[in-house]
Amino acid sequence: MRLFIILFGSLLFSYGQEKVLFFQTDWGNELSWDAFCERAKTSGYDGVELWLPAASDKQEALKDALKKHGLLLNLLHGTNKGLPFKESLEQYKSVLETLMLWKPVLINSQTGSDFFTMEENRAFIDAANTISAKHNIPVYHETHRGRFSYNLPDTNKYLNLIPDLKLTLDISHWMVVHESLLQGKDKLLGEVIKKSNHIHARIGYAEGPQVNDPRAPEWTNALERHLGIWEQVIRKGWKENNGVVTVTTEFGPADYMPTLPYTRVPVTDQWQANVFMMESLKERLKLNK
């Protein structure tokens, strides 16, 4: 099994027992990097997951904040669907090479397009696999609406075609795509779980990719369904990755978060929803807090 050792600044994190590394999303964040990282650390997170800021001064501020608060880093990447295929592919490869220089724990990729052919989408996956192997940093392809992995049966076709395809499982997208909690689809889900190496933890339902408040009793069935699928991924990952699995809590801000009409005030607190996701998984898995 692969020994999961992360070198971050002067800190060496080595885990030989079952553990989940939790990452907080910066989606919708309006705080400074220092304040955001401080809040993530004090909330119990091991790291943060984000799109790399373009400005050099913001990049330096991010580096300083990560080091100051002892946080790990996941980076986000994606295919530019607004460009023609060949141009988009070259941009994808170029940016991915740049992201590798940051030595993140992993790169989460929103890959390809539901309007690209299977061959075109495969070109992005193959490029990511090649660059990942070159730098020894994993690239996981997120199950996501609008991408090659926008639904369960088509994702299984890619898994059959590309044996080394590695996924980030964001099952919330498929709940709304398939207008169900995917009851009775455990055989297809089983193949996805085998190839899932990272989790985006958000609760979806038949009418949307994000419930208004995961703590509300009306969402108990949806919460339990997601937790059950995630638990399978995590327990599988513990066996394969020296007892360490990564999870990003990813409830989003307005308007992904439902809002009140006219005022656009979010109906619940995004940060609290994400911390609830982390605590729910810890309770489910009986992890030490």
FIDRENKE-353196 format. One record per residue (C-alpha): residue in one letter; chain; z, x, y. Coordinates in Angstrom, 1 decimal. Each point is the difference from the previous one (the first is absolute). Layout:
REM residues N
a  A  Z  X  Y .
...
//
This chain:
REM residues 289
m  A  0.0  0.0  0.0 .
r  A  -0.7  1.1  3.5 .
l  A  3.1  1.4  1.8 .
f  A  0.3  -1.8  3.3 .
i  A  1.1  2.6  2.5 .
i  A  -0.5  -0.5  3.7 .
l  A  0.2  2.9  2.4 .
f  A  0.7  -1.2  3.6 .
g  A  0.8  2.5  2.6 .
s  A  3.1  1.9  -1.1 .
l  A  1.1  -2.8  -2.4 .
l  A  -0.8  -0.1  -3.7 .
f  A  0.3  -3.4  -1.6 .
s  A  0.0  0.2  -3.8 .
y  A  0.8  -3.0  -2.2 .
g  A  0.7  0.0  -3.7 .
q  A  1.2  -3.5  -0.3 .
e  A  -1.4  -3.5  0.7 .
k  A  -0.5  -0.5  3.7 .
v  A  -2.2  -2.0  2.4 .
l  A  -1.0  1.7  3.3 .
f  A  -0.2  -2.7  2.6 .
f  A  -2.3  0.3  3.0 .
q  A  0.0  -2.2  3.2 .
t  A  -3.2  -1.0  1.6 .
d  A  -0.7  0.7  3.7 .
w  A  -2.3  -3.0  0.1 .
g  A  0.8  -1.7  3.3 .
n  A  2.4  2.7  1.1 .
e  A  0.5  0.3  3.8 .
l  A  2.9  2.5  -0.1 .
s  A  -0.4  3.8  0.6 .
w  A  -0.5  2.1  -3.2 .
d  A  3.5  1.3  0.4 .
a  A  1.6  -3.5  0.3 .
f  A  -2.2  -1.4  -2.8 .
c  A  0.9  2.8  -2.4 .
e  A  3.7  -0.2  0.9 .
r  A  0.0  -3.8  -0.7 .
a  A  -1.8  0.5  -3.3 .
k  A  2.5  2.7  -1.1 .
t  A  3.0  -2.1  1.0 .
s  A  -1.5  -3.0  -1.8 .
g  A  -0.1  1.9  -3.3 .
y  A  -3.6  1.2  -0.2 .
d  A  -1.1  3.3  -1.5 .
g  A  -3.2  0.1  2.1 .
v  A  -2.6  -1.8  2.1 .
e  A  -3.6  -1.0  -0.6 .
l  A  -2.5  -0.1  2.8 .
w  A  -3.4  0.6  1.4 .
l  A  -0.1  3.5  1.5 .
p  A  0.0  -0.3  3.8 .
a  A  -3.2  1.5  1.7 .
a  A  1.7  1.6  3.0 .
s  A  1.3  3.6  -0.6 .
d  A  3.1  -0.6  2.0 .
k  A  0.9  -3.0  -2.1 .
q  A  -0.7  2.0  -3.2 .
e  A  2.5  2.6  1.2 .
a  A  2.6  -2.6  0.9 .
l  A  -0.5  -1.5  -3.5 .
k  A  0.5  3.4  -1.7 .
d  A  3.2  0.6  2.1 .
a  A  1.4  -3.4  -0.9 .
l  A  -0.7  0.4  -3.7 .
k  A  1.7  3.3  -0.1 .
k  A  3.0  -1.1  2.2 .
h  A  0.8  -3.0  -2.2 .
g  A  -0.9  1.5  -3.4 .
l  A  -2.7  -2.5  -0.8 .
l  A  -3.0  0.2  -2.4 .
l  A  -3.5  -1.0  1.0 .
n  A  -2.7  -2.2  -1.5 .
l  A  -3.3  -0.2  1.8 .
l  A  -2.5  -2.9  0.2 .
h  A  -3.7  0.4  -0.2 .
g  A  -3.0  -2.4  -0.3 .
t  A  -3.7  -0.5  -0.2 .
n  A  -1.6  -0.9  3.4 .
k  A  -1.9  -3.2  -1.0 .
g  A  -1.7  -0.2  3.4 .
l  A  -2.2  3.1  -0.8 .
p  A  -3.0  0.2  -2.3 .
f  A  1.0  1.2  -3.5 .
k  A  -1.1  3.6  0.1 .
e  A  1.5  0.6  3.5 .
s  A  3.2  -1.8  -1.0 .
l  A  0.3  2.1  -3.2 .
e  A  -0.3  3.3  2.0 .
q  A  2.6  -1.1  2.5 .
y  A  2.3  -1.1  -2.8 .
k  A  -0.2  3.5  -1.6 .
s  A  0.4  1.8  3.2 .
v  A  3.1  -1.9  1.1 .
l  A  1.5  0.2  -3.5 .
e  A  -0.2  3.8  0.2 .
t  A  1.8  0.0  3.3 .
l  A  2.8  -2.3  -1.3 .
m  A  0.5  2.4  -3.0 .
l  A  1.1  2.7  2.5 .
w  A  3.1  -2.0  0.7 .
k  A  1.2  0.4  -3.6 .
p  A  1.1  -3.6  -0.4 .
v  A  1.7  -1.3  -3.1 .
l  A  -3.1  -2.2  -0.5 .
i  A  -2.9  -1.5  1.8 .
n  A  -0.5  -3.8  -0.3 .
s  A  -3.7  -0.9  0.4 .
q  A  -1.6  -3.3  0.9 .
t  A  -3.2  0.8  -1.7 .
g  A  -3.5  -1.2  0.1 .
s  A  -1.1  -3.5  0.8 .
d  A  -0.5  -3.3  -1.7 .
f  A  -3.6  0.1  1.5 .
f  A  -0.8  3.4  -1.5 .
t  A  -1.6  0.3  -3.5 .
m  A  2.1  1.3  -2.9 .
e  A  -1.9  3.3  0.2 .
e  A  0.8  0.4  3.7 .
n  A  3.7  -0.8  -0.4 .
r  A  0.1  2.4  -2.9 .
a  A  -1.2  2.8  2.3 .
f  A  3.1  -0.4  2.1 .
i  A  2.3  0.0  -3.0 .
d  A  -1.7  3.1  -1.5 .
a  A  0.2  1.8  3.4 .
a  A  3.7  -0.8  0.2 .
n  A  0.6  1.2  -3.5 .
t  A  -1.8  3.3  0.7 .
i  A  1.9  0.7  3.2 .
s  A  3.3  -1.1  -1.6 .
a  A  -0.4  2.4  -2.8 .
k  A  -1.0  2.8  2.4 .
h  A  3.3  -0.4  2.0 .
n  A  2.2  -1.2  -2.8 .
i  A  1.0  -3.0  2.1 .
p  A  -0.4  -3.5  -1.5 .
v  A  -2.3  -2.6  1.5 .
y  A  0.7  -3.5  -1.1 .
h  A  -2.4  -2.9  0.7 .
e  A  1.6  -3.1  1.3 .
t  A  -0.7  -3.4  -1.5 .
h  A  -1.1  -1.7  3.3 .
r  A  -2.1  -2.8  1.2 .
g  A  -3.3  1.1  1.4 .
r  A  -0.1  3.1  -2.1 .
f  A  -1.4  0.8  -3.5 .
s  A  3.3  -1.1  -1.4 .
y  A  0.1  -3.4  1.7 .
n  A  0.6  -2.0  -3.2 .
l  A  1.4  0.5  -3.5 .
p  A  -3.0  -0.3  -2.3 .
d  A  -2.3  2.2  2.1 .
t  A  2.8  2.7  0.3 .
n  A  0.1  0.0  -3.8 .
k  A  -3.7  0.7  -0.1 .
y  A  0.6  3.1  2.1 .
l  A  2.9  1.0  -2.2 .
n  A  -2.4  -0.1  -3.0 .
l  A  -2.7  1.9  1.8 .
i  A  2.3  2.7  1.5 .
p  A  2.7  1.2  -2.4 .
d  A  1.8  2.1  2.6 .
l  A  0.2  -2.7  2.6 .
k  A  3.5  -0.2  1.4 .
l  A  1.3  -3.0  1.9 .
t  A  2.5  -1.1  2.6 .
l  A  1.0  -3.5  -1.1 .
d  A  0.3  -2.4  2.9 .
i  A  0.0  -3.1  -2.1 .
s  A  0.6  -2.3  3.0 .
h  A  -3.7  0.2  0.8 .
w  A  -1.0  -1.4  -3.4 .
m  A  2.4  -2.9  0.2 .
v  A  -1.9  -1.5  2.9 .
v  A  -3.5  1.1  -1.3 .
h  A  0.7  -1.8  -3.3 .
e  A  2.1  -2.8  1.6 .
s  A  2.7  0.5  -2.5 .
l  A  2.9  2.2  -1.2 .
l  A  -2.5  1.2  -2.7 .
q  A  1.8  -1.9  -2.7 .
g  A  -1.7  0.5  -3.4 .
k  A  -1.9  3.1  1.2 .
d  A  2.4  2.6  -1.5 .
k  A  -2.6  1.6  -2.2 .
l  A  -2.2  0.9  3.0 .
l  A  3.1  0.9  2.0 .
g  A  1.1  2.3  -2.8 .
e  A  -3.0  2.2  0.5 .
v  A  0.7  0.2  3.7 .
i  A  3.6  0.8  -0.5 .
k  A  -1.0  3.0  -2.3 .
k  A  -1.9  1.5  2.9 .
s  A  2.4  -0.9  2.8 .
n  A  1.9  3.0  1.4 .
h  A  1.3  -1.3  3.4 .
i  A  1.1  -3.4  1.2 .
h  A  -0.3  -1.9  3.3 .
a  A  2.8  -2.5  -0.2 .
r  A  -0.8  -3.2  1.8 .
i  A  0.2  -3.6  -1.3 .
g  A  -3.2  -2.0  0.0 .
y  A  -0.7  -3.5  -1.1 .
a  A  -2.9  -2.4  -0.7 .
e  A  -0.7  -0.6  3.7 .
g  A  0.6  3.4  1.5 .
p  A  0.8  3.7  -0.5 .
q  A  3.5  -0.2  1.6 .
v  A  2.6  -2.7  -0.2 .
n  A  1.9  -0.8  3.1 .
d  A  3.4  1.3  -1.2 .
p  A  0.5  1.5  -3.5 .
r  A  3.7  -1.0  0.1 .
a  A  -0.8  -3.7  0.3 .
p  A  0.8  -2.0  -3.2 .
e  A  -3.5  -1.7  0.0 .
w  A  -1.5  3.4  -0.8 .
t  A  2.3  0.8  -3.0 .
n  A  -2.8  -0.4  -2.6 .
a  A  -2.4  2.2  2.0 .
l  A  2.7  2.6  0.5 .
e  A  0.9  0.1  -3.7 .
r  A  -3.6  0.2  -1.0 .
h  A  -0.6  3.0  2.3 .
l  A  3.2  1.7  -1.1 .
g  A  -0.9  -0.4  -3.7 .
i  A  -3.4  1.6  0.5 .
w  A  1.4  2.8  2.1 .
e  A  2.7  0.7  -2.6 .
q  A  -2.7  0.6  -2.6 .
v  A  -1.8  2.5  2.3 .
i  A  3.3  1.8  0.8 .
r  A  1.2  0.2  -3.6 .
k  A  -3.4  1.3  -1.1 .
g  A  0.0  2.5  2.8 .
w  A  3.5  1.3  -0.8 .
k  A  -1.4  1.0  -3.5 .
e  A  -3.0  1.7  1.5 .
n  A  1.3  1.7  3.2 .
n  A  3.2  1.6  -1.0 .
g  A  2.0  -3.0  0.9 .
v  A  -1.3  -0.4  3.6 .
v  A  -2.1  -2.9  1.4 .
t  A  -1.0  -0.8  3.7 .
v  A  0.2  -3.3  1.7 .
t  A  -1.0  -1.0  3.6 .
t  A  1.5  -3.2  1.3 .
e  A  -2.8  -1.5  2.0 .
f  A  0.8  -3.3  1.6 .
g  A  -2.2  0.0  3.2 .
p  A  0.5  -1.1  3.6 .
a  A  -1.5  -2.9  1.9 .
d  A  -2.5  -1.4  -0.7 .
y  A  0.2  1.1  -3.7 .
m  A  3.5  -1.3  0.3 .
p  A  -0.2  -3.8  0.7 .
t  A  0.8  -0.8  3.5 .
l  A  1.1  -3.1  2.0 .
p  A  -2.8  -1.7  1.8 .
y  A  -0.6  0.7  3.7 .
t  A  2.6  2.7  0.2 .
r  A  -1.2  2.2  -2.9 .
v  A  3.7  0.8  -0.7 .
p  A  0.3  1.2  -3.7 .
v  A  1.9  -2.4  -2.2 .
t  A  2.0  2.8  -1.5 .
d  A  0.9  3.7  0.7 .
q  A  -2.6  2.3  -1.6 .
w  A  2.5  2.9  -0.4 .
q  A  2.6  -2.2  -1.7 .
a  A  -2.7  -1.4  -2.3 .
n  A  -0.9  3.6  -1.1 .
v  A  3.6  1.1  -0.5 .
f  A  0.4  -3.2  -2.1 .
m  A  -2.9  1.1  -2.2 .
m  A  1.6  3.4  -0.5 .
e  A  3.4  -1.4  -0.8 .
s  A  -1.5  -2.6  -2.3 .
l  A  -1.7  2.7  -2.1 .
k  A  3.1  2.1  -0.1 .
e  A  2.0  -3.0  -1.3 .
r  A  -2.7  -0.9  -2.5 .
l  A  -0.1  3.6  -1.3 .
k  A  3.8  0.6  0.4 .
l  A  -0.6  3.1  2.1 .
n  A  2.7  1.7  1.8 .
k  A  -0.1  -0.8  3.7 .
//
